[in-house]
Amino acid sequence: VIEWARAKGFRTTAADISGRSSYTQIDWTKSRLIVFGSEAQGLGERELEMIDEKVVIPMENEVESLNLAVSSGII
């Protein structure tokens, strides 16, 4: 799917702790494929290497993580 999206001109975006930008700092008017991994393990290394842009969801220090449904809803 990532390769298909790239061929169609979509940017691929994923929420990941290694993201450099907050999800609020990117241009959501561009065509994108948003990729989510499993709730327990997230995306694998292979998939993350293929993603064009990784974003983070800023959280308070006491928050350990967000579940997949909440992360999807926020983004």
MIDOSE-1310 file (N, C-alpha, C; in nm, 2 decimals, decimal comma, always signed):
residues 75
view	+0,08/-0,12/+0,00/+0,00/+0,00/+0,00/+0,09/+0,13/+0,00; +0,20/+0,12/+0,07/+0,29/+0,24/+0,08/+0,34/+0,27/-0,06; +0,39/+0,16/-0,13/+0,44/+0,18/-0,26/+0,33/+0,24/-0,36; +0,21/+0,18/-0,35/+0,10/+0,23/-0,43/+0,07/+0,38/-0,41
arak	+0,07/+0,42/-0,28/+0,04/+0,56/-0,24/+0,15/+0,65/-0,30; +0,27/+0,61/-0,29/+0,38/+0,69/-0,34/+0,37/+0,70/-0,49; +0,33/+0,60/-0,56/+0,32/+0,60/-0,71/+0,20/+0,70/-0,75; +0,11/+0,71/-0,66/-0,01/+0,80/-0,69/+0,02/+0,94/-0,64
gfrt	+0,13/+0,97/-0,58/+0,17/+1,10/-0,54/+0,13/+1,14/-0,40; +0,09/+1,04/-0,32/+0,06/+1,06/-0,18/+0,18/+1,06/-0,10; +0,19/+1,15/+0,00/+0,29/+1,14/+0,11/+0,24/+1,04/+0,21; +0,33/+0,96/+0,26/+0,30/+0,87/+0,37/+0,34/+0,92/+0,50
taad	+0,25/+0,91/+0,60/+0,27/+0,97/+0,73/+0,23/+0,87/+0,84; +0,31/+0,87/+0,94/+0,28/+0,78/+1,05/+0,31/+0,85/+1,18; +0,23/+0,82/+1,28/+0,26/+0,87/+1,42/+0,36/+0,77/+1,48; +0,48/+0,82/+1,52/+0,58/+0,74/+1,58/+0,66/+0,82/+1,68
isgr	+0,71/+0,76/+1,78/+0,79/+0,83/+1,88/+0,92/+0,89/+1,82; +0,96/+0,84/+1,71/+1,08/+0,90/+1,64/+1,05/+1,02/+1,55; +0,92/+1,06/+1,55/+0,88/+1,17/+1,46/+0,95/+1,30/+1,51; +0,98/+1,38/+1,41/+1,05/+1,51/+1,43/+0,96/+1,63/+1,45
ssyt	+0,83/+1,61/+1,40/+0,74/+1,72/+1,41/+0,61/+1,68/+1,48; +0,54/+1,77/+1,54/+0,41/+1,74/+1,60/+0,31/+1,73/+1,48; +0,21/+1,65/+1,50/+0,11/+1,63/+1,40/+0,04/+1,77/+1,36; +0,05/+1,87/+1,45/-0,01/+2,00/+1,42/+0,08/+2,08/+1,33
qidw	+0,21/+2,04/+1,31/+0,30/+2,13/+1,23/+0,31/+2,09/+1,09; +0,24/+1,99/+1,04/+0,25/+1,95/+0,90/+0,14/+2,00/+0,82; +0,15/+2,00/+0,69/+0,05/+2,05/+0,60/-0,05/+1,94/+0,56; -0,16/+1,94/+0,63/-0,26/+1,84/+0,60/-0,35/+1,86/+0,48
tksr	-0,32/+1,97/+0,40/-0,39/+1,99/+0,28/-0,33/+1,91/+0,16; -0,21/+1,86/+0,18/-0,14/+1,77/+0,08/-0,20/+1,63/+0,09; -0,21/+1,56/-0,02/-0,27/+1,42/-0,02/-0,18/+1,33/+0,06; -0,23/+1,26/+0,15/-0,16/+1,17/+0,24/-0,22/+1,04/+0,26
livf	-0,14/+0,94/+0,28/-0,18/+0,81/+0,33/-0,13/+0,81/+0,48; -0,22/+0,79/+0,57/-0,18/+0,79/+0,71/-0,18/+0,64/+0,75; -0,06/+0,60/+0,80/-0,03/+0,46/+0,83/-0,02/+0,44/+0,98; -0,10/+0,34/+1,03/-0,10/+0,31/+1,17/-0,06/+0,16/+1,19
gsea	+0,03/+0,14/+1,28/+0,07/+0,00/+1,31/-0,03/-0,06/+1,42; +0,00/-0,18/+1,46/-0,08/-0,24/+1,56/-0,06/-0,16/+1,70; -0,16/-0,18/+1,78/-0,16/-0,10/+1,91/-0,05/-0,15/+2,00; -0,02/-0,28/+1,99/+0,08/-0,34/+2,08/+0,22/-0,31/+2,04
qglg	+0,25/-0,32/+1,91/+0,39/-0,30/+1,86/+0,41/-0,19/+1,76; +0,31/-0,13/+1,71/+0,33/-0,02/+1,62/+0,38/-0,07/+1,49; +0,44/+0,01/+1,41/+0,50/-0,03/+1,28/+0,63/-0,09/+1,29; +0,67/-0,18/+1,21/+0,80/-0,25/+1,21/+0,90/-0,16/+1,14
erel	+1,03/-0,19/+1,16/+1,14/-0,11/+1,11/+1,13/-0,10/+0,96; +1,09/-0,20/+0,89/+1,08/-0,20/+0,74/+0,98/-0,10/+0,70; +0,86/-0,10/+0,76/+0,75/+0,00/+0,73/+0,80/+0,14/+0,76; +0,86/+0,16/+0,88/+0,90/+0,29/+0,92/+1,00/+0,35/+0,82
emid	+1,09/+0,27/+0,77/+1,19/+0,32/+0,67/+1,12/+0,37/+0,55; +1,01/+0,31/+0,51/+0,93/+0,35/+0,39/+0,85/+0,48/+0,41; +0,82/+0,52/+0,53/+0,73/+0,63/+0,56/+0,81/+0,76/+0,52; +0,73/+0,85/+0,46/+0,79/+0,98/+0,42/+0,81/+1,07/+0,54
ekvv	+0,71/+1,07/+0,63/+0,70/+1,17/+0,74/+0,65/+1,10/+0,86; +0,73/+1,11/+0,97/+0,68/+1,06/+1,10/+0,65/+1,18/+1,19; +0,53/+1,17/+1,26/+0,49/+1,28/+1,34/+0,47/+1,22/+1,48; +0,47/+1,31/+1,58/+0,44/+1,27/+1,72/+0,32/+1,35/+1,77
ipme	+0,25/+1,29/+1,87/+0,14/+1,35/+1,93/+0,20/+1,40/+2,07; +0,21/+1,53/+2,09/+0,27/+1,57/+2,22/+0,18/+1,53/+2,34; +0,24/+1,48/+2,44/+0,16/+1,44/+2,56/+0,23/+1,49/+2,69; +0,15/+1,50/+2,79/+0,20/+1,54/+2,92/+0,30/+1,43/+2,97
neve	+0,39/+1,47/+3,06/+0,49/+1,38/+3,10/+0,44/+1,25/+3,17; +0,33/+1,26/+3,24/+0,27/+1,15/+3,31/+0,20/+1,05/+3,22; +0,17/+1,08/+3,10/+0,10/+1,00/+3,01/+0,20/+0,90/+2,94; +0,17/+0,77/+2,96/+0,26/+0,67/+2,91/+0,24/+0,65/+2,76
slnl	+0,12/+0,64/+2,71/+0,09/+0,62/+2,57/-0,06/+0,64/+2,54; -0,09/+0,64/+2,41/-0,23/+0,65/+2,37/-0,26/+0,52/+2,30; -0,39/+0,48/+2,31/-0,42/+0,36/+2,23/-0,45/+0,40/+2,08; -0,45/+0,30/+2,00/-0,46/+0,32/+1,85/-0,59/+0,40/+1,82
avss	-0,70/+0,38/+1,88/-0,82/+0,45/+1,84/-0,81/+0,60/+1,88; -0,75/+0,63/+1,99/-0,73/+0,77/+2,04/-0,63/+0,84/+1,95; -0,52/+0,77/+1,92/-0,42/+0,83/+1,83/-0,48/+0,86/+1,69; -0,56/+0,77/+1,64/-0,62/+0,79/+1,51/-0,72/+0,90/+1,51
gii	-0,80/+0,91/+1,62/-0,89/+1,02/+1,63/-0,83/+1,15/+1,64; -0,72/+1,16/+1,71/-0,64/+1,29/+1,72/-0,59/+1,33/+1,59; -0,53/+1,24/+1,52/-0,46/+1,28/+1,39/-0,57/+1,30/+1,29
